[in-house]
Structures are given as C-alpha cells and as structure tokens.
Amino acid sequence: MIPRVSMRRRSAEVAPTEPMEKGNGKNQTNRICLLVALSLFFWALLLYFHFVVLGSSNIDKQIQLQPSYAQSQPSSISLRVDKFPLEPHAAPSKPPPKDPLVTIDKPVLSPAPVANSTTTFKPPRIVESRQKQEFSFIRALKTVDNKSDPCGGKYIYVHDLPSKFNEDMLRDCKKLSLWTNMCKFTTNAGLGPPLENVEGVFSDEGWYATNQFAVDVIFSNRMKQYKCLTNDSSLAAAIFVPFYAGFDIARYLWGYNISRRDAASLELVNWLMKRPEWDIMRGKDHFLVAGRITWDFRRLSEEETDWGNKLLFLPAAKNMSMLVVESSPWNANDFGIPYPTYFHPAKDSEVFEWQDRMKNLERKWLFSFAGAPRPDNPKSIRGQIIDQCRNSNVGKLLECDFGESKCHAPSSIMQMFQSSLFCLQPQGDSYTRRSAFDSMLAGCIPVFFHPGSAYTQYTWHLPKNYTTYSVFIPEDDIRKRNISIEERLLQIPHEQVKIMRENVINLIPRLIYADPRSELETQKDAFDVSVQAVIDKVTRLRKNMIEGRTEYDNFVEENSWKYALLEEGQREAGGHVWDPFFSKPKPGEDGGSDGNGGTTISADAAKNSWKSEQRDKTQ
C-alpha cells in the first residue's frame, strides 16, 4: 500500500507541473516577440534618425556652407572654372580666378554634389546658362547661326557721339591744316572736288581730288550706308566710334601745348567708359579710324616739345582697335588700312571697266619713280633711286623738288604709273606712301625696299605671299650699290610679270574706297575688307574668352608685326628673316629710319611728314 500512496503523491506532485511548463512556454514566446518588436522599433528609430534627421542636418549644413563659400568669392566668377573640372573626390580648395572682362555679378550656384567612392566630381550642370549670363556677347555670336538673317554675325553698332567729336570739325574745316584748305577736301562726303578727265587718263565717272588724310570722314560716311547697322548693341559683332581722330590732331600739332592736343582724346575715352556698350568687353569690341600715321597719336612723354598726342597710349584706347593709314610694328592696338586714292566708284561696272582698261594698256617704261630726295636723312635710298632712274633708258622719273612740280597733279602721276610695268616705292618720311596705292590702281607692280612699307602694314588687304603681286629689294642692296634695279627687274620672266600684273589689277577693288553715298553690289572695297577684318578679330577674341584661352602663345607686343604673318594654326611667333628691319635702336643711338638694323619711325618721322606736306603745298 505504501508504494501506491507514494506513487500517487509523486503523481500528484508531478501532475501540477505540466500545466506550469505549458504556461512558462507561452510567457517565453511573448517575451521573445516583445524583444523582437522592441529590436525592430529600435532599428527603425536608428534608421529614421540616420537617414532623415541626420541627412537633413547634413543638407542644412551644405546649404549653410554653400552661401558662405559663394560669399567668399569675388562678386563675379570666371567661366574658366567650368572649363577645367576638379580631380575626382576633390573639393574646391580656393575661389576660382576672376576675369573682369567675362563675368557677371552675384552668380547663383547650386549646391555642389557630395563625392564618394563611386562618383566623380562634376561641375554644376548650369555651365551653358552661365555662359549665356556671364558673356553678354553670346547673343551677338548666336546671330551667326541664324541662316535666314543676312546680317547674322555682321551687325555694327555706331556710337552717337556728341558733334564736337566729328561734325563740328568739318564746320570749322579751315582750321584742320595750317597749309591746306581742307574745306574743299571734305566735300562730296570726304572725296573732295571731282576730277575732270581732260587728258583721258581717268574714267568719266568716280574720280575725285581726294586728300590722302581724309579717311576719317570717308570711312564714317561709308558706315552710314552699311547694310547691317543695329541700334541694339547686344547684337553687334563690333562697335564703331565715329571720332575724327586724324582731323582732331591735325588742328593742334603746331603751336599748341600737350593739354590741348590731348583734350579731345581724353574726353572721348571718358564718354565711352560711361556707356553701357563699353561694359560688354571693356572696349575690346570698339574700333575707330584715323586718316593719319600712328606716330601722330603716340607721344611718349609729357614734354611740351614732344610730338603728337597720346591717344593710342591711353589705357582705354589700348583695348580698342584703331585703323590708321600706317600702323606701328611694335604695338597691338592699331591696324593699317589703305590710303585713299583718286578713284571712288559708285557701281561695280565702273570697277570692271577700269580693270579691263588697265589690263590692256601698253607699258613702255620698265620702271618709274615719283618723289623727291631726302637729303636730310643720310640713310634714305631715294637719292640712289633717283640716280638710277635718270641713268636708265627704261626708267621714268617724275621729280618733285624742282620748279613747278607735277607730283601733285593726279593726271601726271596716274599717266606715268599707267605706262610703267614696275613702280618704285621706297620709304617716305615714314614707312608708307600713298603712291603705293596710286600705282597699284594703275595696274603697276610695286617694288618695295622695306617690309614695313606694305607687307607688315596692310595684312587685311594684301596677300601674305608678297611675291605674287610685288618685288622686294632690300634697302641695303641699293644703299651699298650691290644691285642695279634695272638688272634685277629684267631678270623676272615675262610670263611671271604678266601674272603679277594681273594679280595687282585683281586687287584693285579691295584697295579703293567706293563712293560713300553708294555701295558696290558684289565687289568688296577697302571699307568692306576693313570692317570684316575687325568683326573677325572681335569674334575670335570672344570665342577665345569663352574657351578660356588666348589667340597666341607667349604673346610679345613688341613683335606685333609678326603675328599677322603666321600661317594657319600657328600660335607663336619666333625668329623672322625681317627681324633686322624692325630692331629698335638702343638708347642714345640714332633714331632715324634705317632699312636694315636700327629701324625706328617716331616723332621725327611724323614731323618730317608734316614738313613735306607743307613744302608740297607751298610749291
């Protein structure tokens, strides 16, 4: 019995434990579920704080940092920052460089992207819009793409200057020259009085007694007929300044102090710099024309006895382009354009008729020269040239210093040039001469003795390959009597002479100024060529600014004459065979004109040019 009781007790003791074990399992399951839920809740909270709260905090920090970074920049930012992206994983280490010519005020930048191990840092995606904003000339450049617009990329904006800078000078024309009554030469839109074709040397139409220094007014009047003028400067490919700079300086070169000589130039620059058009490129899209040689505008000092004014040395004027009848080989802000001739056609047919006539002329003289010696200049070769003309049976001389000179009678000059195969064109008081253009107008092949007389001057109007239209004999070959001009010219084959003459005659349209009151239909005259060259220059500059580059590598302004002679694709000017012709003399050395070493054309040359003008008019 005892065992049975014991078994019951044990059973009784064990039995209650079964439900307890079942109850404990449920509780444990609940605990596990609770722990899992708590864990999930915890991780959810952790993820929430990490991605939402902390993420927004980082963004806020970025947003807060970005303006402070922008505020640390200059008020304008150069486009060049976007042209050269940073290396991967890199952040901007310093503010981008400032370019005052190609920037906008207070640019707005989007937050920079965060670099990580799988992405590459990229510039903001607003480069294109920034280009349009930073460069106010983008609109002008885009007009080129408008094929339906015949003026696309050719628009010119003309400043409406106060009349004291131009028209008032013409009203007071008697004061434009000490020795010449310029009033008659400013008639007919600057062409001067018509020439009568008494001797049959000219055509019946289009010939005028044009003064060689009248380009100021001729060019401005031609601009009034330009087909692509605009009142919207944001469309302009270039901006014209109708300032009669040549006439201005002509009034005050003799007997006036430097303050009077500089007054109009300083007033002009101050006026321009206040105009909104100036801000587009700080004047680098501006150009003006002066019908005198560059040395009249390059006074080197503030001495009262020094020559000319300082227009071309003014900081603002250095940005502009100045078109002159003779430019400086050592400066980059002036460009040579042709002297005006006597022929100013109003129609294409007048040009064609003249060209045909020049092709068919019989030319009885091998070479000719019209000019006077320069006894005061021991380095001039004019004396030797005159002697060779006198001593040659095939040379013709029109002397200008004896008795009643015929050198200033257009019919006499043109008649001699028309009867000559070659026309000798040595330096005058400066590098250049109007006679070179008169001779080419007559279909006469020019012979130059210094590269500065044409080849480095009129690079817009004459071919780079000068041998196609001219002959070059270095001055030293004449000065040292190493060569006979007659023998040198006779060595050229007849067929080559024929080709050269044809090339000269084909050049005639681009060397003359058409009648300012009309416009040629298909032919491009000297005005058209000059304006297009300015537009091309400004367009290249604008594109280079956008690309963050310069036009030339290691540009040296003192070598300016070389750059226009570079071949396509060349960006650096090295040594040149003509270097000796353009080497400046050292201080204390003779500053006269020298054709082979020590060449400098300066105040003395300009002053001598004026003296020659005085002598010519008093004969």
Long-range contacts (C-beta under 8 A, 24 or more apart in sequence): 62-111, 62-112, 62-114, 63-111, 66-109, 66-111, 66-112, 70-107, 70-109, 74-98, 75-105, 75-106, 76-100, 76-103, 76-104, 76-105, 76-106, 76-107, 76-134, 77-103, 77-104, 77-107, 77-134, 78-102, 78-103, 78-134, 78-548, 79-103, 79-127, 79-130, 79-131, 79-134, 79-135, 79-545, 79-546, 79-548, 80-548, 81-123, 82-123, 82-124, 82-127, 82-130, 83-547, 83-548, 84-548, 85-121, 85-122, 85-123, 86-121, 87-121, 88-115, 88-120, 88-121, 89-115, 89-117, 89-121, 90-115, 90-121, 91-115, 91-121, 99-545, 100-282, 101-281, 101-282, 101-284, 101-545, 102-134, 102-135, 102-545, 102-546, 103-134, 104-130, 104-133, 104-134, 107-133, 107-134, 131-546, 135-542, 135-545, 135-546, 136-234, 136-279, 136-280, 137-234, 137-280, 137-281, 137-285, 137-542, 139-234, 139-235, 140-234, 140-235, 140-236, 140-237, 140-542, 141-539, 141-542, 141-543, 143-235, 143-237, 150-227, 150-228, 151-227, 151-228, 151-230, 153-237, 153-535, 153-539, 154-228, 154-237, 154-532, 154-535, 155-228, 155-229, 155-230, 155-232, 155-235, 155-236, 155-237, 156-223, 156-226, 156-228, 156-229, 156-230, 156-236, 156-237, 156-238, 156-239, 156-240, 156-531, 156-535, 157-229, 157-230, 157-231, 157-232, 157-233, 157-235, 157-236, 157-238, 157-239, 157-240, 157-277, 158-223, 158-229, 158-239, 158-240, 158-242, 159-239, 159-240, 159-241, 159-242, 159-272, 159-275, 159-277, 161-241, 161-242, 161-243, 161-268, 161-271, 162-271, 164-264, 165-242, 165-243, 165-244, 165-248, 165-264, 165-267, 165-268, 166-220, 166-242, 166-243, 166-244, 169-244, 169-247, 169-248, 169-251, 170-217, 170-244, 170-247, 175-251, 176-247, 176-250, 176-251, 177-250, 177-613, 178-254, 178-614, 179-613, 179-614, 179-617, 179-618, 180-211, 180-613, 180-617, 182-211, 182-247, 182-250, 184-209, 185-209, 185-210, 185-211, 185-214, 186-214, 186-217, 189-217, 189-218, 189-221, 189-515, 189-516, 189-517, 190-214, 190-216, 190-217, 190-218, 190-220, 190-221, 190-516, 191-218, 191-344, 191-515, 191-516, 195-342, 195-410, 195-411, 198-411, 199-411, 199-415, 201-410, 201-411, 201-414, 201-415, 201-418, 202-342, 202-343, 202-410, 202-411, 202-414, 203-343, 203-350, 203-353, 203-354, 203-357, 205-345, 205-346, 205-350, 206-343, 206-344, 206-345, 206-346, 206-350, 206-515, 207-342, 207-343, 207-344, 207-410, 208-342, 208-344, 209-342, 209-410, 210-340, 210-341, 210-342, 210-344, 211-340, 212-291, 212-325, 212-339, 212-340, 212-434, 213-246, 213-250, 213-291, 213-292, 213-325, 214-291, 214-340, 215-246, 215-289, 215-290, 215-291, 215-323, 215-325, 215-337, 215-339, 215-340, 215-513, 216-244, 216-245, 216-246, 216-247, 216-289, 216-290, 216-291, 217-244, 217-247, 218-291, 218-340, 218-513, 218-516, 219-289, 219-291, 219-323, 219-513, 219-527, 219-530, 220-244, 220-289, 221-516, 221-517, 222-513, 222-514, 222-516, 222-527, 223-527, 223-531, 224-516, 225-516, 225-517, 225-518, 225-519, 226-531, 227-519, 233-276, 233-277, 233-280, 234-280, 236-277, 236-285, 237-285, 237-535, 237-538, 237-539, 238-285, 238-286, 238-287, 238-531, 238-534, 238-535, 238-538, 239-277, 239-280, 239-285, 239-286, 239-287, 240-286, 240-287, 240-288, 241-268, 241-272, 241-286, 241-287, 241-288, 241-320, 242-288, 243-268, 243-288, 244-290, 245-288, 245-289, 245-290, 245-292, 245-297, 245-311, 245-322, 246-290, 246-291, 246-292, 246-296, 247-291, 249-290, 249-292, 249-296, 249-297, 249-308, 249-309, 249-311, 250-292, 252-309, 253-296, 253-307, 253-308, 253-610, 254-610, 257-304, 258-299, 258-302, 258-303, 258-304, 258-306, 258-309, 258-310, 261-299, 261-308, 261-309, 262-309, 262-310, 262-311, 265-297, 265-309, 265-310, 265-311, 265-314, 265-317, 266-314, 269-314, 269-316, 269-317, 272-316, 273-316, 281-319, 281-538, 281-541, 281-542, 282-319, 283-316, 283-319, 283-320, 284-319, 284-320, 284-538, 284-541, 285-538, 285-541, 285-542, 286-319, 286-320, 286-321, 287-320, 287-321, 287-322, 287-323, 287-534, 288-320, 288-321, 288-322, 288-323, 289-322, 289-323, 289-324, 289-337, 290-322, 290-323, 290-324, 291-324, 291-325, 291-340, 292-324, 292-325, 293-324, 293-325, 293-326, 293-430, 293-432, 293-605, 293-606, 293-609, 294-322, 294-324, 294-326, 294-327, 294-328, 294-331, 294-334, 295-326, 295-328, 295-430, 295-601, 295-602, 295-603, 295-605, 295-606, 296-606, 297-322, 297-324, 298-328, 298-331, 299-603, 300-602, 300-603, 306-603, 307-602, 307-603, 307-604, 307-606, 307-607, 308-603, 308-606, 321-534, 321-537, 323-530, 323-534, 325-432, 325-434, 326-430, 326-431, 326-432, 326-457, 327-457, 328-560, 328-601, 329-452, 329-456, 329-560, 329-561, 329-582, 330-557, 330-558, 330-559, 330-560, 330-561, 330-582, 330-584, 331-557, 331-560, 332-555, 332-557, 332-560, 335-460, 335-530, 335-533, 336-432, 336-457, 336-458, 336-459, 336-460, 337-458, 337-460, 337-461, 337-526, 337-530, 338-437, 338-458, 338-461, 338-511, 338-512, 338-513, 338-526, 339-432, 339-433, 339-434, 339-436, 339-437, 340-434, 340-437, 340-512, 340-513, 341-434, 341-437, 341-438, 341-441, 341-511, 341-512, 341-513, 342-410, 342-414, 342-438, 342-441, 343-441, 343-512, 344-512, 344-513, 344-514, 344-515, 344-516, 345-512, 345-514, 345-515, 345-520, 346-514, 346-515, 346-517, 346-518, 347-518, 347-520, 347-521, 348-520, 348-521, 348-522, 348-523, 351-508, 351-509, 351-512, 351-520, 351-523, 354-508, 355-505, 355-506, 355-508, 358-418, 358-442, 358-443, 358-505, 358-508, 359-443, 359-501, 359-502, 359-505, 361-418, 361-419, 361-443, 362-419, 363-418, 363-419, 363-420, 363-421, 363-444, 364-419, 365-394, 365-395, 365-396, 365-416, 365-419, 365-420, 365-421, 366-392, 366-394, 366-395, 366-420, 366-421, 366-422, 366-486, 366-489, 366-490, 367-392, 367-394, 367-395, 367-396, 367-420, 367-421, 367-422, 367-423, 367-424, 367-447, 367-485, 367-486, 367-489, 368-395, 368-396, 368-397, 368-398, 368-416, 368-417, 368-419, 368-420, 368-422, 368-423, 368-424, 368-444, 369-395, 369-396, 369-397, 369-398, 369-423, 369-424, 370-397, 370-398, 370-400, 370-407, 370-413, 370-416, 370-417, 370-435, 371-398, 371-400, 371-407, 371-426, 371-428, 371-433, 371-435, 372-399, 372-400, 372-401, 372-407, 372-612, 373-401, 374-429, 376-608, 377-592, 377-593, 377-608, 378-592, 379-479, 379-592, 379-593, 379-594, 379-595, 380-426, 380-427, 380-593, 381-426, 381-449, 381-475, 381-478, 381-479, 381-595, 382-426, 384-478, 384-479, 384-481, 385-424, 385-426, 385-478, 385-485, 388-484, 388-485, 388-486, 389-424, 392-485, 392-486, 394-486, 395-485, 395-486, 396-420, 400-616, 404-619, 405-616, 405-619, 407-616, 408-616, 408-619, 413-438, 414-438, 414-441, 414-442, 417-441, 417-442, 417-443, 417-444, 418-442, 418-443, 418-444, 420-444, 421-445, 421-489, 421-497, 421-501, 422-446, 422-447, 422-471, 422-489, 423-447, 424-449, 424-485, 425-449, 425-453, 425-454, 426-450, 426-453, 426-475, 427-452, 427-453, 427-475, 427-593, 427-595, 428-609, 428-612, 429-593, 429-605, 429-606, 429-608, 429-609, 429-611, 429-612, 430-593, 430-601, 430-605, 430-606, 430-609, 431-457, 431-593, 431-601, 432-457, 437-511, 437-512, 440-469, 440-504, 440-507, 440-508, 440-511, 441-508, 441-511, 441-512, 443-501, 443-504, 443-505, 443-508, 444-504, 445-469, 445-470, 445-471, 445-497, 445-500, 445-501, 445-504, 446-470, 446-471, 446-504, 447-471, 447-472, 447-473, 447-485, 447-489, 448-472, 448-473, 449-473, 449-474, 449-475, 449-478, 449-595, 450-475, 450-581, 450-595, 450-599, 451-578, 451-581, 452-561, 452-581, 452-582, 452-599, 452-601, 455-565, 455-578, 456-561, 456-564, 456-565, 456-578, 456-582, 459-564, 459-565, 460-529, 460-530, 460-533, 461-507, 461-510, 461-511, 461-526, 461-529, 461-530, 462-507, 463-503, 463-507, 464-565, 468-499, 468-500, 468-503, 469-500, 469-503, 469-504, 469-507, 470-500, 470-504, 474-595, 474-596, 475-595, 475-596, 476-595, 476-596, 479-595, 479-596, 558-584
